[in-house]
Amino acid sequence: MENKSFEEILTELDNVVRKLEDRAITLEDAVNSYTKGIELSKQCYEILGKNEELVTLKMSESGLVKFDKE
């Protein structure tokens, strides 16, 4: 799997959404686009989660903020 930046994935996801909004899309293309969109969305959430963990760790290590996990 190619390592894309968050911004690249988000742009690709935006393109998928635009395609799904097209009323002329076929059912097969819609299903394929939806599936691709779900995968792209998952990748975005994974990147956000990793970065949130890193920021939380760095802030905690620096004594800036004490985080409570909910």
All heavy atoms as TSV, in Angstrom:
chain	resi	resn	atom	element	x	y	z
A	1	MET	N	N	0.833	-1.181	0.000
A	1	MET	CA	C	0.000	0.000	0.000
A	1	MET	C	C	0.880	1.247	0.000
A	1	MET	O	O	1.842	1.351	0.746
A	1	MET	CB	C	-0.898	-0.020	1.249
A	1	MET	CG	C	-1.810	1.168	1.347
A	1	MET	SD	S	-3.071	0.913	2.614
A	1	MET	CE	C	-2.432	1.959	3.880
A	2	GLU	N	N	0.525	2.182	-0.846
A	2	GLU	CA	C	1.261	3.421	-0.984
A	2	GLU	C	C	1.004	4.309	0.229
A	2	GLU	O	O	-0.124	4.428	0.688
A	2	GLU	CB	C	0.784	4.113	-2.259
A	2	GLU	CG	C	1.454	5.412	-2.541
A	2	GLU	CD	C	0.896	6.081	-3.791
A	2	GLU	OE1	O	0.326	5.378	-4.628
A	2	GLU	OE2	O	1.035	7.293	-3.897
A	3	ASN	N	N	2.062	4.918	0.751
A	3	ASN	CA	C	1.908	5.817	1.889
A	3	ASN	C	C	1.540	7.196	1.390
A	3	ASN	O	O	2.376	7.921	0.880
A	3	ASN	CB	C	3.187	5.882	2.723
A	3	ASN	CG	C	3.376	4.660	3.571
A	3	ASN	OD1	O	2.411	3.991	3.907
A	3	ASN	ND2	N	4.599	4.357	3.921
A	4	LYS	N	N	0.289	7.559	1.538
A	4	LYS	CA	C	-0.192	8.869	1.135
A	4	LYS	C	C	-0.352	9.730	2.372
A	4	LYS	O	O	-0.618	9.234	3.462
A	4	LYS	CB	C	-1.538	8.755	0.425
A	4	LYS	CG	C	-1.479	8.026	-0.888
A	4	LYS	CD	C	-2.858	7.978	-1.524
A	4	LYS	CE	C	-2.804	7.182	-2.810
A	4	LYS	NZ	N	-4.148	7.082	-3.426
A	5	SER	N	N	-0.226	11.038	2.171
A	5	SER	CA	C	-0.427	11.960	3.284
A	5	SER	C	C	-1.915	12.065	3.592
A	5	SER	O	O	-2.771	11.721	2.772
A	5	SER	CB	C	0.120	13.349	2.930
A	5	SER	OG	O	-0.697	13.967	1.945
A	6	PHE	N	N	-2.208	12.581	4.764
A	6	PHE	CA	C	-3.593	12.790	5.173
A	6	PHE	C	C	-4.307	13.672	4.156
A	6	PHE	O	O	-5.435	13.405	3.764
A	6	PHE	CB	C	-3.628	13.418	6.573
A	6	PHE	CG	C	-5.006	13.731	7.052
A	6	PHE	CD1	C	-5.819	12.723	7.559
A	6	PHE	CD2	C	-5.498	15.027	7.007
A	6	PHE	CE1	C	-7.104	13.010	8.005
A	6	PHE	CE2	C	-6.774	15.317	7.448
A	6	PHE	CZ	C	-7.575	14.305	7.947
A	7	GLU	N	N	-3.619	14.721	3.726
A	7	GLU	CA	C	-4.212	15.661	2.781
A	7	GLU	C	C	-4.511	15.007	1.432
A	7	GLU	O	O	-5.556	15.284	0.820
A	7	GLU	CB	C	-3.297	16.876	2.587
A	7	GLU	CG	C	-3.167	17.759	3.806
A	7	GLU	CD	C	-2.251	17.209	4.908
A	7	GLU	OE1	O	-1.523	16.223	4.666
A	7	GLU	OE2	O	-2.279	17.750	6.018
A	8	GLU	N	N	-3.627	14.137	0.973
A	8	GLU	CA	C	-3.862	13.424	-0.286
A	8	GLU	C	C	-5.071	12.498	-0.182
A	8	GLU	O	O	-5.895	12.428	-1.092
A	8	GLU	CB	C	-2.624	12.611	-0.682
A	8	GLU	CG	C	-1.446	13.454	-1.112
A	8	GLU	CD	C	-0.167	12.655	-1.281
A	8	GLU	OE1	O	0.074	11.719	-0.500
A	8	GLU	OE2	O	0.600	12.989	-2.201
A	9	ILE	N	N	-5.171	11.801	0.925
A	9	ILE	CA	C	-6.301	10.890	1.143
A	9	ILE	C	C	-7.599	11.687	1.237
A	9	ILE	O	O	-8.619	11.304	0.659
A	9	ILE	CB	C	-6.085	10.031	2.400
A	9	ILE	CG1	C	-4.868	9.125	2.222
A	9	ILE	CG2	C	-7.329	9.191	2.700
A	9	ILE	CD1	C	-4.412	8.438	3.489
A	10	LEU	N	N	-7.563	12.800	1.935
A	10	LEU	CA	C	-8.748	13.637	2.082
A	10	LEU	C	C	-9.208	14.198	0.731
A	10	LEU	O	O	-10.408	14.236	0.450
A	10	LEU	CB	C	-8.464	14.771	3.065
A	10	LEU	CG	C	-9.650	15.430	3.734
A	10	LEU	CD1	C	-10.534	14.423	4.439
A	10	LEU	CD2	C	-9.172	16.488	4.700
A	11	THR	N	N	-8.265	14.586	-0.112
A	11	THR	CA	C	-8.594	15.060	-1.458
A	11	THR	C	C	-9.233	13.952	-2.277
A	11	THR	O	O	-10.229	14.165	-2.975
A	11	THR	CB	C	-7.336	15.588	-2.173
A	11	THR	OG1	O	-6.824	16.701	-1.438
A	11	THR	CG2	C	-7.624	16.011	-3.602
A	12	GLU	N	N	-8.675	12.754	-2.180
A	12	GLU	CA	C	-9.236	11.607	-2.892
A	12	GLU	C	C	-10.652	11.296	-2.385
A	12	GLU	O	O	-11.550	11.010	-3.178
A	12	GLU	CB	C	-8.312	10.399	-2.703
A	12	GLU	CG	C	-8.536	9.300	-3.697
A	12	GLU	CD	C	-7.490	8.196	-3.612
A	12	GLU	OE1	O	-6.385	8.421	-3.077
A	12	GLU	OE2	O	-7.801	7.087	-4.077
A	13	LEU	N	N	-10.844	11.392	-1.076
A	13	LEU	CA	C	-12.166	11.164	-0.487
A	13	LEU	C	C	-13.161	12.219	-0.981
A	13	LEU	O	O	-14.303	11.907	-1.299
A	13	LEU	CB	C	-12.074	11.175	1.037
A	13	LEU	CG	C	-13.357	10.897	1.816
A	13	LEU	CD1	C	-13.977	9.565	1.421
A	13	LEU	CD2	C	-13.067	10.932	3.311
A	14	ASP	N	N	-12.727	13.452	-1.069
A	14	ASP	CA	C	-13.576	14.519	-1.587
A	14	ASP	C	C	-13.997	14.226	-3.032
A	14	ASP	O	O	-15.157	14.434	-3.398
A	14	ASP	CB	C	-12.844	15.859	-1.512
A	14	ASP	CG	C	-13.715	17.018	-1.923
A	14	ASP	OD1	O	-14.819	17.169	-1.371
A	14	ASP	OD2	O	-13.290	17.788	-2.819
A	15	ASN	N	N	-13.078	13.716	-3.832
A	15	ASN	CA	C	-13.397	13.348	-5.218
A	15	ASN	C	C	-14.432	12.228	-5.272
A	15	ASN	O	O	-15.314	12.225	-6.131
A	15	ASN	CB	C	-12.137	12.958	-5.979
A	15	ASN	CG	C	-11.214	14.140	-6.225
A	15	ASN	OD1	O	-11.645	15.284	-6.276
A	15	ASN	ND2	N	-9.930	13.859	-6.362
A	16	VAL	N	N	-14.325	11.277	-4.371
A	16	VAL	CA	C	-15.288	10.182	-4.310
A	16	VAL	C	C	-16.676	10.732	-3.965
A	16	VAL	O	O	-17.674	10.351	-4.582
A	16	VAL	CB	C	-14.844	9.111	-3.281
A	16	VAL	CG1	C	-15.967	8.130	-2.988
A	16	VAL	CG2	C	-13.612	8.370	-3.779
A	17	VAL	N	N	-16.723	11.635	-2.993
A	17	VAL	CA	C	-18.003	12.218	-2.596
A	17	VAL	C	C	-18.633	12.976	-3.764
A	17	VAL	O	O	-19.831	12.846	-4.035
A	17	VAL	CB	C	-17.831	13.142	-1.368
A	17	VAL	CG1	C	-19.093	13.949	-1.097
A	17	VAL	CG2	C	-17.433	12.333	-0.146
A	18	ARG	N	N	-17.825	13.732	-4.476
A	18	ARG	CA	C	-18.339	14.473	-5.643
A	18	ARG	C	C	-18.905	13.514	-6.692
A	18	ARG	O	O	-19.939	13.787	-7.289
A	18	ARG	CB	C	-17.254	15.347	-6.244
A	18	ARG	CG	C	-16.893	16.526	-5.390
A	18	ARG	CD	C	-15.771	17.341	-6.033
A	18	ARG	NE	N	-15.232	18.280	-5.114
A	18	ARG	CZ	C	-15.704	19.506	-4.923
A	18	ARG	NH1	N	-16.769	19.906	-5.588
A	18	ARG	NH2	N	-15.135	20.323	-4.067
A	19	LYS	N	N	-18.207	12.402	-6.887
A	19	LYS	CA	C	-18.676	11.416	-7.860
A	19	LYS	C	C	-20.010	10.823	-7.414
A	19	LYS	O	O	-20.925	10.628	-8.220
A	19	LYS	CB	C	-17.628	10.314	-8.032
A	19	LYS	CG	C	-17.946	9.326	-9.110
A	19	LYS	CD	C	-16.799	8.342	-9.325
A	19	LYS	CE	C	-17.116	7.391	-10.462
A	19	LYS	NZ	N	-16.037	6.437	-10.705
A	20	LEU	N	N	-20.135	10.549	-6.117
A	20	LEU	CA	C	-21.380	9.985	-5.591
A	20	LEU	C	C	-22.544	10.980	-5.675
A	20	LEU	O	O	-23.696	10.574	-5.760
A	20	LEU	CB	C	-21.189	9.528	-4.146
A	20	LEU	CG	C	-20.394	8.245	-3.964
A	20	LEU	CD1	C	-20.008	8.052	-2.503
A	20	LEU	CD2	C	-21.169	7.054	-4.481
A	21	GLU	N	N	-22.234	12.264	-5.654
A	21	GLU	CA	C	-23.276	13.282	-5.744
A	21	GLU	C	C	-23.800	13.460	-7.164
A	21	GLU	O	O	-24.842	14.073	-7.358
A	21	GLU	CB	C	-22.754	14.613	-5.211
A	21	GLU	CG	C	-22.558	14.611	-3.707
A	21	GLU	CD	C	-21.908	15.881	-3.189
A	21	GLU	OE1	O	-21.235	16.594	-3.972
A	21	GLU	OE2	O	-22.054	16.150	-1.988
A	22	ASP	N	N	-23.094	12.905	-8.152
A	22	ASP	CA	C	-23.504	13.011	-9.548
A	22	ASP	C	C	-24.721	12.122	-9.785
A	22	ASP	O	O	-24.668	10.909	-9.565
A	22	ASP	CB	C	-22.351	12.588	-10.451
A	22	ASP	CG	C	-22.646	12.719	-11.931
A	22	ASP	OD1	O	-23.783	13.099	-12.300
A	22	ASP	OD2	O	-21.732	12.445	-12.720
A	23	ARG	N	N	-25.790	12.706	-10.211
A	23	ARG	CA	C	-27.027	11.945	-10.413
A	23	ARG	C	C	-26.916	10.947	-11.569
A	23	ARG	O	O	-27.736	10.036	-11.675
A	23	ARG	CB	C	-28.187	12.894	-10.668
A	23	ARG	CG	C	-28.533	13.703	-9.450
A	23	ARG	CD	C	-29.712	14.599	-9.752
A	23	ARG	NE	N	-30.010	15.458	-8.641
A	23	ARG	CZ	C	-30.972	15.225	-7.768
A	23	ARG	NH1	N	-31.724	14.166	-7.878
A	23	ARG	NH2	N	-31.191	16.064	-6.774
A	24	ALA	N	N	-25.921	11.105	-12.415
A	24	ALA	CA	C	-25.781	10.217	-13.577
A	24	ALA	C	C	-24.944	8.971	-13.265
A	24	ALA	O	O	-24.721	8.147	-14.147
A	24	ALA	CB	C	-25.158	10.984	-14.742
A	25	ILE	N	N	-24.509	8.808	-12.030
A	25	ILE	CA	C	-23.664	7.670	-11.673
A	25	ILE	C	C	-24.481	6.372	-11.725
A	25	ILE	O	O	-25.653	6.338	-11.346
A	25	ILE	CB	C	-23.032	7.877	-10.272
A	25	ILE	CG1	C	-21.923	6.859	-10.007
A	25	ILE	CG2	C	-24.087	7.837	-9.197
A	25	ILE	CD1	C	-21.098	7.160	-8.771
A	26	THR	N	N	-23.850	5.335	-12.217
A	26	THR	CA	C	-24.528	4.037	-12.262
A	26	THR	C	C	-24.503	3.410	-10.868
A	26	THR	O	O	-23.681	3.778	-10.021
A	26	THR	CB	C	-23.841	3.070	-13.242
A	26	THR	OG1	O	-22.522	2.777	-12.746
A	26	THR	CG2	C	-23.759	3.649	-14.646
A	27	LEU	N	N	-25.375	2.461	-10.649
A	27	LEU	CA	C	-25.420	1.782	-9.361
A	27	LEU	C	C	-24.089	1.097	-9.065
A	27	LEU	O	O	-23.563	1.184	-7.958
A	27	LEU	CB	C	-26.567	0.769	-9.325
A	27	LEU	CG	C	-26.693	-0.032	-8.040
A	27	LEU	CD1	C	-26.918	0.885	-6.844
A	27	LEU	CD2	C	-27.825	-1.039	-8.160
A	28	GLU	N	N	-23.534	0.421	-10.060
A	28	GLU	CA	C	-22.260	-0.276	-9.868
A	28	GLU	C	C	-21.148	0.704	-9.497
A	28	GLU	O	O	-20.365	0.447	-8.572
A	28	GLU	CB	C	-21.883	-1.040	-11.139
A	28	GLU	CG	C	-20.611	-1.857	-10.973
A	28	GLU	CD	C	-20.260	-2.658	-12.230
A	28	GLU	OE1	O	-21.037	-2.636	-13.204
A	28	GLU	OE2	O	-19.204	-3.298	-12.212
A	29	ASP	N	N	-21.076	1.839	-10.203
A	29	ASP	CA	C	-20.064	2.846	-9.875
A	29	ASP	C	C	-20.303	3.433	-8.488
A	29	ASP	O	O	-19.353	3.717	-7.758
A	29	ASP	CB	C	-20.052	3.960	-10.921
A	29	ASP	CG	C	-19.377	3.551	-12.220
A	29	ASP	OD1	O	-18.648	2.528	-12.223
A	29	ASP	OD2	O	-19.578	4.259	-13.231
A	30	ALA	N	N	-21.563	3.616	-8.128
A	30	ALA	CA	C	-21.887	4.155	-6.812
A	30	ALA	C	C	-21.424	3.213	-5.700
A	30	ALA	O	O	-20.828	3.648	-4.717
A	30	ALA	CB	C	-23.388	4.415	-6.696
A	31	VAL	N	N	-21.683	1.933	-5.875
A	31	VAL	CA	C	-21.268	0.949	-4.871
A	31	VAL	C	C	-19.743	0.898	-4.778
A	31	VAL	O	O	-19.173	0.887	-3.678
A	31	VAL	CB	C	-21.860	-0.443	-5.181
A	31	VAL	CG1	C	-21.250	-1.505	-4.287
A	31	VAL	CG2	C	-23.373	-0.421	-5.038
A	32	ASN	N	N	-19.075	0.896	-5.921
A	32	ASN	CA	C	-17.605	0.872	-5.926
A	32	ASN	C	C	-17.033	2.136	-5.289
A	32	ASN	O	O	-16.080	2.070	-4.508
A	32	ASN	CB	C	-17.073	0.704	-7.346
A	32	ASN	CG	C	-17.324	-0.671	-7.907
A	32	ASN	OD1	O	-17.470	-1.640	-7.167
A	32	ASN	ND2	N	-17.408	-0.779	-9.215
A	33	SER	N	N	-17.622	3.279	-5.614
A	33	SER	CA	C	-17.154	4.540	-5.036
A	33	SER	C	C	-17.408	4.580	-3.536
A	33	SER	O	O	-16.557	5.039	-2.769
A	33	SER	CB	C	-17.847	5.723	-5.719
A	33	SER	OG	O	-17.433	5.831	-7.058
A	34	TYR	N	N	-18.559	4.102	-3.115
A	34	TYR	CA	C	-18.889	4.065	-1.693
A	34	TYR	C	C	-17.879	3.196	-0.935
A	34	TYR	O	O	-17.368	3.583	0.119
A	34	TYR	CB	C	-20.309	3.537	-1.487
A	34	TYR	CG	C	-20.705	3.459	-0.038
A	34	TYR	CD1	C	-21.131	4.594	0.635
A	34	TYR	CD2	C	-20.649	2.258	0.656
A	34	TYR	CE1	C	-21.495	4.535	1.972
A	34	TYR	CE2	C	-21.011	2.189	1.987
A	34	TYR	CZ	C	-21.427	3.317	2.638
A	34	TYR	OH	O	-21.777	3.250	3.963
A	35	THR	N	N	-17.575	2.043	-1.498
A	35	THR	CA	C	-16.602	1.132	-0.884
A	35	THR	C	C	-15.234	1.802	-0.780
A	35	THR	O	O	-14.564	1.720	0.255
A	35	THR	CB	C	-16.501	-0.168	-1.702
A	35	THR	OG1	O	-17.799	-0.768	-1.763
A	35	THR	CG2	C	-15.525	-1.150	-1.080
A	36	LYS	N	N	-14.821	2.480	-1.841
A	36	LYS	CA	C	-13.537	3.191	-1.828
A	36	LYS	C	C	-13.569	4.304	-0.782
A	36	LYS	O	O	-12.595	4.512	-0.058
A	36	LYS	CB	C	-13.244	3.768	-3.207
A	36	LYS	CG	C	-11.918	4.465	-3.299
A	36	LYS	CD	C	-11.628	4.927	-4.708
A	36	LYS	CE	C	-10.253	5.563	-4.775
A	36	LYS	NZ	N	-9.915	5.988	-6.135
A	37	GLY	N	N	-14.690	5.012	-0.696
A	37	GLY	CA	C	-14.824	6.080	0.282
A	37	GLY	C	C	-14.712	5.589	1.710
A	37	GLY	O	O	-14.094	6.241	2.553
A	38	ILE	N	N	-15.296	4.454	1.988
A	38	ILE	CA	C	-15.200	3.858	3.337
A	38	ILE	C	C	-13.741	3.551	3.671
A	38	ILE	O	O	-13.281	3.833	4.785
A	38	ILE	CB	C	-16.062	2.575	3.437
A	38	ILE	CG1	C	-17.542	2.915	3.309
A	38	ILE	CG2	C	-15.773	1.797	4.718
A	38	ILE	CD1	C	-18.078	3.779	4.426
A	39	GLU	N	N	-13.019	2.980	2.725
A	39	GLU	CA	C	-11.604	2.654	2.949
A	39	GLU	C	C	-10.777	3.924	3.168
A	39	GLU	O	O	-9.932	3.980	4.062
A	39	GLU	CB	C	-11.046	1.845	1.779
A	39	GLU	CG	C	-9.609	1.423	1.941
A	39	GLU	CD	C	-9.324	0.626	3.199
A	39	GLU	OE1	O	-10.155	-0.212	3.590
A	39	GLU	OE2	O	-8.245	0.835	3.810
A	40	LEU	N	N	-11.021	4.939	2.362
A	40	LEU	CA	C	-10.297	6.198	2.522
A	40	LEU	C	C	-10.613	6.836	3.870
A	40	LEU	O	O	-9.724	7.363	4.547
A	40	LEU	CB	C	-10.649	7.154	1.379
A	40	LEU	CG	C	-10.151	6.753	-0.007
A	40	LEU	CD1	C	-10.793	7.626	-1.081
A	40	LEU	CD2	C	-8.638	6.829	-0.082
A	41	SER	N	N	-11.859	6.783	4.264
A	41	SER	CA	C	-12.279	7.320	5.549
A	41	SER	C	C	-11.572	6.596	6.693
A	41	SER	O	O	-11.104	7.218	7.653
A	41	SER	CB	C	-13.784	7.137	5.658
A	41	SER	OG	O	-14.363	8.054	6.483
A	42	LYS	N	N	-11.479	5.305	6.583
A	42	LYS	CA	C	-10.785	4.487	7.589
A	42	LYS	C	C	-9.314	4.907	7.696
A	42	LYS	O	O	-8.776	5.042	8.791
A	42	LYS	CB	C	-10.897	3.012	7.215
A	42	LYS	CG	C	-10.231	2.077	8.181
A	42	LYS	CD	C	-10.387	0.640	7.732
A	42	LYS	CE	C	-9.526	-0.285	8.549
A	42	LYS	NZ	N	-9.514	-1.650	8.044
A	43	GLN	N	N	-8.677	5.134	6.556
A	43	GLN	CA	C	-7.275	5.566	6.551
A	43	GLN	C	C	-7.119	6.921	7.236
A	43	GLN	O	O	-6.173	7.123	8.008
A	43	GLN	CB	C	-6.748	5.641	5.119
A	43	GLN	CG	C	-6.566	4.304	4.448
A	43	GLN	CD	C	-6.172	4.446	2.985
A	43	GLN	OE1	O	-5.572	5.434	2.585
A	43	GLN	NE2	N	-6.517	3.442	2.186
A	44	CYS	N	N	-8.052	7.843	6.979
A	44	CYS	CA	C	-8.001	9.161	7.620
A	44	CYS	C	C	-8.115	9.027	9.137
A	44	CYS	O	O	-7.348	9.646	9.883
A	44	CYS	CB	C	-9.117	10.057	7.092
A	44	CYS	SG	S	-8.829	10.707	5.437
A	45	TYR	N	N	-9.074	8.223	9.612
A	45	TYR	CA	C	-9.250	8.029	11.047
A	45	TYR	C	C	-8.025	7.380	11.692
A	45	TYR	O	O	-7.656	7.720	12.817
A	45	TYR	CB	C	-10.502	7.203	11.347
A	45	TYR	CG	C	-11.761	8.023	11.333
A	45	TYR	CD1	C	-12.694	7.880	10.319
A	45	TYR	CD2	C	-12.008	8.954	12.337
A	45	TYR	CE1	C	-13.856	8.647	10.299
A	45	TYR	CE2	C	-13.160	9.727	12.333
A	45	TYR	CZ	C	-14.079	9.566	11.316
A	45	TYR	OH	O	-15.216	10.328	11.302
A	46	GLU	N	N	-7.380	6.464	10.979
A	46	GLU	CA	C	-6.166	5.841	11.517
A	46	GLU	C	C	-5.045	6.865	11.673
A	46	GLU	O	O	-4.356	6.895	12.697
A	46	GLU	CB	C	-5.719	4.696	10.608
A	46	GLU	CG	C	-6.606	3.469	10.694
A	46	GLU	CD	C	-6.254	2.385	9.679
A	46	GLU	OE1	O	-5.314	2.576	8.881
A	46	GLU	OE2	O	-6.935	1.344	9.682
A	47	ILE	N	N	-4.881	7.718	10.663
A	47	ILE	CA	C	-3.845	8.757	10.732
A	47	ILE	C	C	-4.150	9.730	11.863
A	47	ILE	O	O	-3.260	10.084	12.646
A	47	ILE	CB	C	-3.732	9.497	9.383
A	47	ILE	CG1	C	-3.157	8.561	8.317
A	47	ILE	CG2	C	-2.849	10.746	9.515
A	47	ILE	CD1	C	-3.238	9.114	6.897
A	48	LEU	N	N	-5.403	10.159	11.972
A	48	LEU	CA	C	-5.786	11.072	13.045
A	48	LEU	C	C	-5.559	10.447	14.419
A	48	LEU	O	O	-5.069	11.104	15.336
A	48	LEU	CB	C	-7.246	11.493	12.894
A	48	LEU	CG	C	-7.552	12.431	11.739
A	48	LEU	CD1	C	-9.062	12.602	11.590
A	48	LEU	CD2	C	-6.876	13.775	11.923
A	49	GLY	N	N	-5.911	9.179	14.560
A	49	GLY	CA	C	-5.727	8.487	15.831
A	49	GLY	C	C	-4.274	8.401	16.241
A	49	GLY	O	O	-3.926	8.664	17.403
A	50	LYS	N	N	-3.411	8.062	15.302
A	50	LYS	CA	C	-1.969	7.968	15.597
A	50	LYS	C	C	-1.411	9.321	16.001
A	50	LYS	O	O	-0.608	9.413	16.934
A	50	LYS	CB	C	-1.218	7.434	14.383
A	50	LYS	CG	C	-1.452	5.969	14.126
A	50	LYS	CD	C	-0.740	5.514	12.876
A	50	LYS	CE	C	-1.107	4.080	12.542
A	50	LYS	NZ	N	-0.488	3.628	11.282
A	51	ASN	N	N	-1.823	10.363	15.300
A	51	ASN	CA	C	-1.318	11.694	15.623
A	51	ASN	C	C	-1.871	12.206	16.944
A	51	ASN	O	O	-1.161	12.870	17.687
A	51	ASN	CB	C	-1.611	12.663	14.473
A	51	ASN	CG	C	-0.672	12.438	13.326
A	51	ASN	OD1	O	0.519	12.716	13.435
A	51	ASN	ND2	N	-1.178	11.911	12.235
A	52	GLU	N	N	-3.106	11.875	17.252
A	52	GLU	CA	C	-3.670	12.269	18.534
A	52	GLU	C	C	-2.904	11.601	19.674
A	52	GLU	O	O	-2.574	12.242	20.675
A	52	GLU	CB	C	-5.144	11.888	18.614
A	52	GLU	CG	C	-5.778	12.267	19.940
A	52	GLU	CD	C	-7.222	11.810	20.050
A	52	GLU	OE1	O	-7.612	10.839	19.379
A	52	GLU	OE2	O	-7.945	12.431	20.826
A	53	GLU	N	N	-2.591	10.326	19.505
A	53	GLU	CA	C	-1.822	9.607	20.523
A	53	GLU	C	C	-0.448	10.238	20.710
A	53	GLU	O	O	0.025	10.403	21.844
A	53	GLU	CB	C	-1.668	8.136	20.133
A	53	GLU	CG	C	-2.940	7.338	20.223
A	53	GLU	CD	C	-2.802	5.922	19.673
A	53	GLU	OE1	O	-1.658	5.469	19.450
A	53	GLU	OE2	O	-3.838	5.278	19.459
A	54	LEU	N	N	0.200	10.603	19.608
A	54	LEU	CA	C	1.527	11.205	19.675
A	54	LEU	C	C	1.481	12.558	20.390
A	54	LEU	O	O	2.304	12.835	21.266
A	54	LEU	CB	C	2.109	11.367	18.271
A	54	LEU	CG	C	3.481	12.015	18.179
A	54	LEU	CD1	C	4.517	11.166	18.916
A	54	LEU	CD2	C	3.884	12.213	16.732
A	55	VAL	N	N	0.518	13.390	20.040
A	55	VAL	CA	C	0.392	14.707	20.675
A	55	VAL	C	C	0.094	14.553	22.160
A	55	VAL	O	O	0.691	15.232	23.000
A	55	VAL	CB	C	-0.691	15.554	19.965
A	55	VAL	CG1	C	-1.026	16.797	20.772
A	55	VAL	CG2	C	-0.236	15.931	18.565
A	56	THR	N	N	-0.807	13.657	22.499
A	56	THR	CA	C	-1.150	13.422	23.899
A	56	THR	C	C	0.079	12.965	24.680
A	56	THR	O	O	0.349	13.462	25.782
A	56	THR	CB	C	-2.270	12.370	24.004
A	56	THR	OG1	O	-3.413	12.848	23.308
A	56	THR	CG2	C	-2.640	12.100	25.454
A	57	LEU	N	N	0.840	12.049	24.116
A	57	LEU	CA	C	2.053	11.553	24.775
A	57	LEU	C	C	3.061	12.666	24.973
A	57	LEU	O	O	3.602	12.832	26.071
A	57	LEU	CB	C	2.668	10.419	23.939
A	57	LEU	CG	C	3.988	9.858	24.443
A	57	LEU	CD1	C	3.795	9.172	25.796
A	57	LEU	CD2	C	4.576	8.891	23.440
A	58	LYS	N	N	3.307	13.447	23.938
A	58	LYS	CA	C	4.300	14.520	24.029
A	58	LYS	C	C	3.879	15.583	25.043
A	58	LYS	O	O	4.708	16.081	25.804
A	58	LYS	CB	C	4.532	15.175	22.663
A	58	LYS	CG	C	5.172	14.250	21.655
A	58	LYS	CD	C	6.550	13.822	22.119
A	58	LYS	CE	C	7.178	12.876	21.122
A	58	LYS	NZ	N	8.470	12.369	21.578
A	59	MET	N	N	2.598	15.921	25.070
A	59	MET	CA	C	2.130	16.920	26.032
A	59	MET	C	C	2.216	16.383	27.459
A	59	MET	O	O	2.608	17.105	28.375
A	59	MET	CB	C	0.713	17.353	25.694
A	59	MET	CG	C	0.640	18.197	24.433
A	59	MET	SD	S	-1.015	18.750	24.037
A	59	MET	CE	C	-1.208	20.067	25.237
A	60	SER	N	N	1.868	15.114	27.637
A	60	SER	CA	C	1.943	14.509	28.962
A	60	SER	C	C	3.387	14.429	29.439
A	60	SER	O	O	3.684	14.723	30.605
A	60	SER	CB	C	1.328	13.115	28.951
A	60	SER	OG	O	-0.047	13.195	28.708
A	61	GLU	N	N	4.292	14.031	28.522
A	61	GLU	CA	C	5.714	13.948	28.869
A	61	GLU	C	C	6.272	15.310	29.252
A	61	GLU	O	O	7.153	15.416	30.093
A	61	GLU	CB	C	6.516	13.382	27.697
A	61	GLU	CG	C	6.318	11.909	27.467
A	61	GLU	CD	C	7.041	11.402	26.228
A	61	GLU	OE1	O	7.562	12.220	25.434
A	61	GLU	OE2	O	7.072	10.172	26.040
A	62	SER	N	N	5.752	16.365	28.638
A	62	SER	CA	C	6.230	17.720	28.901
A	62	SER	C	C	5.577	18.336	30.127
A	62	SER	O	O	5.944	19.432	30.546
A	62	SER	CB	C	5.959	18.615	27.689
A	62	SER	OG	O	6.634	18.126	26.556
A	63	GLY	N	N	4.584	17.650	30.676
A	63	GLY	CA	C	3.889	18.163	31.850
A	63	GLY	C	C	2.942	19.305	31.533
A	63	GLY	O	O	2.533	20.031	32.427
A	64	LEU	N	N	2.600	19.466	30.260
A	64	LEU	CA	C	1.728	20.569	29.875
A	64	LEU	C	C	0.275	20.332	30.244
A	64	LEU	O	O	-0.414	21.229	30.689
A	64	LEU	CB	C	1.836	20.829	28.362
A	64	LEU	CG	C	3.214	21.266	27.879
A	64	LEU	CD1	C	3.234	21.349	26.363
A	64	LEU	CD2	C	3.580	22.613	28.496
A	65	VAL	N	N	-0.189	19.114	30.027
A	65	VAL	CA	C	-1.586	18.806	30.288
A	65	VAL	C	C	-1.673	17.382	30.797
A	65	VAL	O	O	-0.989	16.500	30.310
A	65	VAL	CB	C	-2.436	18.934	28.992
A	65	VAL	CG1	C	-3.866	18.508	29.251
A	65	VAL	CG2	C	-2.389	20.334	28.449
A	66	LYS	N	N	-2.534	17.190	31.758
A	66	LYS	CA	C	-2.778	15.843	32.234
A	66	LYS	C	C	-4.067	15.352	31.557
A	66	LYS	O	O	-5.110	15.955	31.744
A	66	LYS	CB	C	-2.930	15.811	33.748
A	66	LYS	CG	C	-2.992	14.427	34.315
A	66	LYS	CD	C	-2.972	14.449	35.825
A	66	LYS	CE	C	-2.890	13.046	36.347
A	66	LYS	NZ	N	-2.767	13.029	37.808
A	67	PHE	N	N	-3.950	14.303	30.769
A	67	PHE	CA	C	-5.097	13.796	30.030
A	67	PHE	C	C	-5.717	12.611	30.760
A	67	PHE	O	O	-5.031	11.743	31.251
A	67	PHE	CB	C	-4.682	13.319	28.633
A	67	PHE	CG	C	-4.393	14.450	27.696
A	67	PHE	CD1	C	-3.121	14.969	27.587
A	67	PHE	CD2	C	-5.396	14.982	26.919
A	67	PHE	CE1	C	-2.842	16.004	26.735
A	67	PHE	CE2	C	-5.136	16.016	26.046
A	67	PHE	CZ	C	-3.853	16.541	25.957
A	68	ASP	N	N	-7.028	12.626	30.816
A	68	ASP	CA	C	-7.771	11.480	31.321
A	68	ASP	C	C	-8.437	10.798	30.151
A	68	ASP	O	O	-9.163	11.447	29.399
A	68	ASP	CB	C	-8.839	11.929	32.331
A	68	ASP	CG	C	-8.211	12.479	33.594
A	68	ASP	OD1	O	-7.165	11.968	34.008
A	68	ASP	OD2	O	-8.780	13.444	34.155
A	69	LYS	N	N	-8.192	9.522	29.990
A	69	LYS	CA	C	-8.839	8.748	28.920
A	69	LYS	C	C	-10.259	8.477	29.329
A	69	LYS	O	O	-10.543	8.097	30.433
A	69	LYS	CB	C	-8.103	7.423	28.656
A	69	LYS	CG	C	-6.749	7.573	28.034
A	69	LYS	CD	C	-6.897	7.792	26.571
A	69	LYS	CE	C	-5.540	7.830	25.919
A	69	LYS	NZ	N	-5.598	8.012	24.520
A	70	GLU	N	N	-11.194	8.703	28.383
A	70	GLU	CA	C	-12.605	8.427	28.665
A	70	GLU	C	C	-12.958	7.059	28.202
A	70	GLU	O	O	-12.509	6.519	27.307
A	70	GLU	CB	C	-13.488	9.463	27.964
A	70	GLU	CG	C	-13.279	10.840	28.564
A	70	GLU	CD	C	-14.189	11.867	27.899
A	70	GLU	OE1	O	-15.287	11.514	27.444
A	70	GLU	OE2	O	-13.790	13.016	27.860
